Amino acid sequence: MTEILFVVEEAAEGGYLARAVGTSIFTEADDLDQLRDAVRDAVRCHFEEADRPKAIRLHLVRDEVIAA
C-alpha cells in the first residue's frame, strides 16, 4: 500500500473525527494539527514498518446548511 485515505468530519461535540477507508483505523482530536499527529500515530501503530503506507491523505468533509 502506498497511500491510505482518511475521511475527516467535524464532530458534533467539537473537534474532528478521522476514519480510514478500507482499514479499521479511527481517531479523533480537538483541532486539525492534533488530528494530523493522531492519524500519523494511528497508522504507525496499525502497520508494521515494512507494510506502512508512504503517504496519508486526509479528505475533509464539511456539512454546510444555508438558508433557501
Backbone as CSV, one residue per row, in Angstrom:
resi,resn,N_x,N_y,N_z,CA_x,CA_y,CA_z,C_x,C_y,C_z
1,MET,0.855,-1.177,0.000,0.000,0.000,0.000,0.896,1.232,0.000
2,THR,0.682,2.118,-0.935,1.499,3.326,-0.991,0.821,4.513,-0.320
3,GLU,-0.513,4.450,-0.197,-1.243,5.575,0.386,-2.451,5.053,1.149
4,ILE,-2.808,5.756,2.207,-4.026,5.442,2.957,-4.868,6.708,3.016
5,LEU,-6.172,6.550,2.881,-7.103,7.669,2.850,-7.941,7.685,4.122
6,PHE,-8.042,8.868,4.736,-8.910,9.083,5.884,-9.980,10.102,5.518
7,VAL,-11.209,9.804,5.880,-12.309,10.759,5.754,-12.404,11.488,7.079
8,VAL,-12.317,12.809,7.031,-12.303,13.643,8.236,-13.591,14.456,8.288
9,GLU,-14.266,14.389,9.430,-15.503,15.140,9.633,-15.432,15.897,10.951
10,GLU,-16.167,16.995,11.018,-16.276,17.717,12.277,-17.183,16.909,13.206
11,ALA,-16.771,16.757,14.450,-17.576,16.030,15.435,-18.689,16.932,15.954
12,ALA,-19.826,16.352,16.251,-20.973,17.119,16.747,-20.643,17.857,18.038
13,GLU,-19.823,17.242,18.886,-19.468,17.852,20.171,-18.223,18.731,20.085
14,GLY,-17.702,18.916,18.875,-16.496,19.726,18.661,-15.319,18.838,18.317
15,GLY,-14.362,19.396,17.651,-13.194,18.635,17.244,-13.425,17.922,15.925
16,TYR,-12.597,16.918,15.653,-12.631,16.218,14.377,-12.525,14.712,14.576
17,LEU,-13.163,13.976,13.661,-13.102,12.522,13.630,-12.471,12.103,12.315
18,ALA,-11.619,11.088,12.330,-10.996,10.587,11.116,-11.157,9.078,11.052
19,ARG,-11.666,8.587,9.918,-11.841,7.151,9.693,-11.108,6.760,8.422
20,ALA,-10.316,5.709,8.511,-9.609,5.215,7.337,-10.582,4.484,6.420
21,VAL,-10.361,4.601,5.129,-11.165,3.896,4.138,-10.470,2.575,3.829
22,GLY,-11.182,1.473,4.033,-10.644,0.159,3.723,-9.793,-0.473,4.812
23,THR,-9.610,0.213,5.918,-8.825,-0.285,7.046,-9.511,0.156,8.334
24,SER,-9.466,-0.659,9.350,-10.136,-0.347,10.614,-9.286,0.562,11.490
25,ILE,-9.178,1.819,11.100,-8.458,2.802,11.909,-9.387,3.991,12.113
26,PHE,-9.499,4.428,13.361,-10.333,5.570,13.729,-9.582,6.371,14.778
27,THR,-9.626,7.685,14.645,-9.029,8.536,15.673,-9.770,9.867,15.703
28,GLU,-9.515,10.647,16.726,-10.168,11.950,16.879,-9.232,12.915,17.580
29,ALA,-9.524,14.221,17.443,-8.698,15.251,18.072,-9.492,16.548,18.150
30,ASP,-8.975,17.479,18.945,-9.651,18.763,19.143,-9.476,19.726,17.973
31,ASP,-8.331,19.657,17.285,-8.108,20.549,16.143,-7.361,19.789,15.046
32,LEU,-7.223,20.413,13.886,-6.634,19.724,12.739,-5.154,19.389,12.934
33,ASP,-4.407,20.240,13.595,-2.997,19.936,13.847,-2.862,18.698,14.726
34,GLN,-3.658,18.625,15.780,-3.643,17.451,16.656,-4.129,16.213,15.906
35,LEU,-5.103,16.403,15.007,-5.622,15.272,14.248,-4.546,14.708,13.317
36,ARG,-3.780,15.559,12.681,-2.695,15.079,11.815,-1.724,14.201,12.610
37,ASP,-1.359,14.660,13.796,-0.460,13.870,14.645,-1.110,12.553,15.068
38,ALA,-2.399,12.603,15.419,-3.110,11.405,15.859,-3.233,10.385,14.718
39,VAL,-3.473,10.868,13.510,-3.580,9.977,12.357,-2.226,9.318,12.079
40,ARG,-1.155,10.100,12.102,0.185,9.529,11.897,0.473,8.445,12.939
41,ASP,0.160,8.739,14.192,0.401,7.787,15.270,-0.439,6.520,15.089
42,ALA,-1.699,6.684,14.704,-2.582,5.535,14.498,-2.079,4.647,13.365
43,VAL,-1.602,5.260,12.291,-1.068,4.485,11.159,0.197,3.740,11.588
44,ARG,1.067,4.414,12.333,2.290,3.757,12.828,1.959,2.558,13.720
45,CYS,0.931,2.697,14.550,0.545,1.609,15.452,-0.132,0.455,14.714
46,HIS,-0.855,0.763,13.662,-1.645,-0.247,12.958,-0.808,-1.117,12.008
47,PHE,0.211,-0.523,11.395,1.005,-1.234,10.391,2.425,-1.489,10.875
48,GLU,2.965,-2.635,10.495,4.395,-2.881,10.675,5.138,-1.925,9.738
49,GLU,6.361,-1.584,10.083,7.113,-0.603,9.297,7.205,-0.980,7.820
50,ALA,7.422,-2.242,7.512,7.561,-2.677,6.117,6.251,-2.552,5.338
51,ASP,5.114,-2.619,6.018,3.799,-2.568,5.370,3.144,-1.192,5.435
52,ARG,3.769,-0.257,6.115,3.185,1.056,6.365,3.067,1.867,5.064
53,PRO,1.918,2.523,4.839,1.764,3.381,3.662,2.796,4.510,3.679
54,LYS,3.206,4.922,2.505,4.192,6.004,2.393,3.543,7.385,2.527
55,ALA,2.235,7.459,2.256,1.534,8.747,2.329,0.181,8.555,3.006
56,ILE,-0.256,9.602,3.689,-1.569,9.635,4.324,-2.339,10.799,3.708
57,ARG,-3.513,10.497,3.172,-4.353,11.543,2.571,-5.548,11.784,3.485
58,LEU,-5.797,13.048,3.804,-6.956,13.434,4.610,-7.972,14.102,3.697
59,HIS,-9.168,13.551,3.657,-10.261,14.123,2.866,-11.232,14.767,3.842
60,LEU,-11.246,16.097,3.878,-12.099,16.820,4.825,-13.493,16.993,4.247
61,VAL,-14.490,16.528,5.003,-15.890,16.626,4.612,-16.562,17.586,5.573
62,ARG,-17.267,18.555,5.017,-17.919,19.548,5.879,-19.347,19.763,5.417
63,ASP,-20.271,19.605,6.337,-21.676,19.914,6.032,-21.905,21.391,6.270
64,GLU,-22.614,21.996,5.341,-22.942,23.411,5.499,-24.407,23.587,5.123
65,VAL,-25.152,24.215,6.008,-26.568,24.469,5.749,-26.725,25.958,5.495
66,ILE,-27.389,26.265,4.392,-27.638,27.672,4.056,-29.139,27.895,3.930
67,ALA,-29.576,29.108,4.148,-30.980,29.436,4.034,-31.402,29.389,2.563
68,ALA,-32.611,28.928,2.317,-33.123,28.830,0.947,-33.659,30.147,0.468
